[in-house]
Amino acid sequence: MSRLSFKSFCIEFYARHIGSTGADVYRMFSESGLLKTLDDDYEDLHGLGWEALMPMFDEYLGRNPK
């Protein structure tokens, strides 16, 4: 999976996870620095499934999971 595909995957799945739009999640990821982290830590993160990534994103963004 390319870095761009991975970031798109993360944005779309997180949008579903929190009931938001991809555009809003992209903005959250960008403003919080998470988008850069996904790029910088791609090698470590791209093998994780959404089950592991969603709680990690919740924690990173300081959100309470649904």
Backbone bond lengths (Angstrom), bond angles and torsions (degrees), N, CA, C in turn:
res aa  C-N    CA-C-N  psi(-1)  N-CA   C-N-CA  omega(-1)  CA-C   N-CA-C  phi
1 M - - - 1.443 - - 1.531 107.54 -
2 S 1.317 116.11 132.08 1.462 119.87 178.52 1.531 109.86 -73.23
3 R 1.303 115.57 163.96 1.471 120.68 178.87 1.527 110.43 -60.53
4 L 1.322 116.36 -41.78 1.463 120.26 -179.65 1.528 110.66 -65.00
5 S 1.314 117.16 -43.62 1.471 120.94 177.89 1.521 110.71 -62.51
6 F 1.323 116.54 -40.52 1.462 120.70 179.39 1.522 110.98 -63.05
7 K 1.324 117.06 -45.95 1.464 120.14 179.98 1.533 110.61 -64.21
8 S 1.325 116.61 -39.71 1.469 120.14 176.94 1.521 110.97 -62.61
9 F 1.330 116.12 -44.02 1.465 121.68 176.98 1.527 110.47 -56.51
10 C 1.323 116.41 -47.70 1.463 121.18 -178.33 1.525 111.38 -63.34
11 I 1.311 116.80 -43.87 1.464 120.95 -179.29 1.518 110.51 -64.12
12 E 1.317 117.81 -48.40 1.462 120.95 -177.33 1.533 111.94 -65.83
13 F 1.315 117.69 -43.12 1.466 119.45 179.70 1.518 111.46 -69.07
14 Y 1.338 117.49 -36.13 1.462 118.69 178.30 1.524 110.67 -69.78
15 A 1.316 117.11 -35.70 1.469 120.56 176.08 1.527 110.05 -59.21
16 R 1.314 117.13 -44.45 1.479 120.82 176.61 1.523 110.52 -64.35
17 H 1.305 116.06 -41.41 1.467 122.50 -177.89 1.526 111.71 -58.78
18 I 1.333 116.35 -39.71 1.468 119.11 -177.20 1.527 112.71 -104.52
19 G 1.327 117.76 1.39 1.452 120.77 179.06 1.520 112.87 69.53
20 S 1.316 116.04 42.51 1.460 121.48 -177.84 1.520 109.33 -125.37
21 T 1.315 116.20 -174.00 1.457 120.61 177.99 1.527 110.11 -97.54
22 G 1.313 114.88 158.51 1.454 119.76 176.37 1.519 111.74 -60.96
23 A 1.333 116.70 -37.44 1.464 120.52 179.73 1.524 111.34 -63.78
24 D 1.341 116.86 -41.78 1.464 120.15 178.76 1.526 111.21 -66.24
25 V 1.317 115.95 -41.43 1.473 119.74 179.83 1.528 110.01 -67.76
26 Y 1.321 117.76 -40.76 1.467 120.18 176.41 1.526 109.72 -56.13
27 R 1.325 116.53 -45.48 1.465 121.36 179.55 1.533 110.73 -61.84
28 M 1.348 117.16 -44.30 1.474 121.01 178.29 1.522 110.79 -61.36
29 F 1.334 116.34 -47.22 1.460 121.03 -179.47 1.523 110.81 -62.02
30 S 1.321 116.72 -42.11 1.455 121.42 -178.17 1.528 111.12 -67.57
31 E 1.320 116.84 -48.69 1.467 121.05 -177.22 1.524 112.92 -67.17
32 S 1.324 117.03 -30.89 1.467 120.34 -177.64 1.530 113.00 -85.51
33 G 1.330 116.29 -13.81 1.462 120.11 -176.24 1.521 112.94 92.48
34 L 1.330 116.98 -2.44 1.467 120.02 -178.73 1.524 111.50 -65.91
35 L 1.312 118.14 -35.13 1.457 120.65 178.47 1.531 110.83 -60.05
36 K 1.317 116.37 -42.38 1.471 120.77 177.51 1.533 110.38 -66.74
37 T 1.324 116.70 -39.24 1.467 120.71 178.02 1.526 110.68 -61.84
38 L 1.329 117.08 -40.96 1.466 120.45 178.31 1.523 110.51 -61.49
39 D 1.310 116.65 -37.24 1.457 120.84 178.25 1.527 110.78 -72.80
40 D 1.330 116.41 -47.66 1.469 120.91 -177.90 1.527 112.75 -64.85
41 D 1.327 117.06 -38.00 1.467 122.28 -176.52 1.524 112.75 -103.52
42 Y 1.309 116.72 21.76 1.462 122.19 -177.97 1.525 112.64 -50.31
43 E 1.305 117.04 -46.92 1.471 120.68 -176.45 1.525 112.11 -58.78
44 D 1.323 117.10 -36.26 1.464 120.99 -179.06 1.527 112.64 -83.36
45 L 1.315 117.57 -28.78 1.468 121.08 -170.65 1.521 115.37 -98.44
46 H 1.322 118.62 -27.57 1.462 119.39 -169.82 1.521 114.02 -65.75
47 G 1.294 118.24 -17.75 1.460 120.68 178.42 1.519 113.95 -86.39
48 L 1.332 116.73 -7.86 1.458 120.37 -179.46 1.519 110.53 -80.22
49 G 1.301 116.37 147.25 1.461 121.18 175.89 1.517 111.14 -85.73
50 W 1.315 114.17 171.94 1.469 118.58 -178.84 1.516 112.03 -62.50
51 E 1.355 117.80 -27.52 1.463 121.28 -179.76 1.527 111.70 -62.51
52 A 1.319 116.55 -31.85 1.464 121.17 178.74 1.527 111.48 -89.17
53 L 1.324 116.26 -33.97 1.461 119.68 -175.37 1.531 113.49 -73.38
54 M 1.329 117.77 -40.61 1.466 119.72 -175.29 1.533 112.49 -60.13
55 P 1.344 119.91 -47.30 1.466 119.04 176.45 1.537 112.41 -63.34
56 M 1.322 116.62 -34.50 1.459 120.11 177.81 1.530 110.13 -63.93
57 F 1.324 116.93 -42.80 1.468 120.71 178.67 1.522 110.50 -66.07
58 D 1.342 116.93 -42.09 1.473 120.10 176.71 1.522 110.50 -54.84
59 E 1.311 115.42 -47.70 1.467 120.44 -178.22 1.529 110.75 -65.28
60 Y 1.314 116.65 -45.81 1.466 121.26 -178.98 1.527 110.76 -59.20
61 L 1.332 115.76 -40.22 1.462 121.13 -176.98 1.528 113.16 -87.54
62 G 1.343 116.54 -3.68 1.450 120.57 179.47 1.520 113.48 70.59
63 R 1.334 115.56 30.27 1.466 120.92 -178.92 1.520 109.65 -100.96
64 N 1.313 115.26 149.39 1.464 120.60 172.51 1.514 107.48 -87.15
65 P 1.317 117.53 130.24 1.474 118.86 179.42 1.515 111.33 -64.34
66 K 1.322 114.89 153.35 1.463 120.92 178.27 1.502 110.95 -67.58
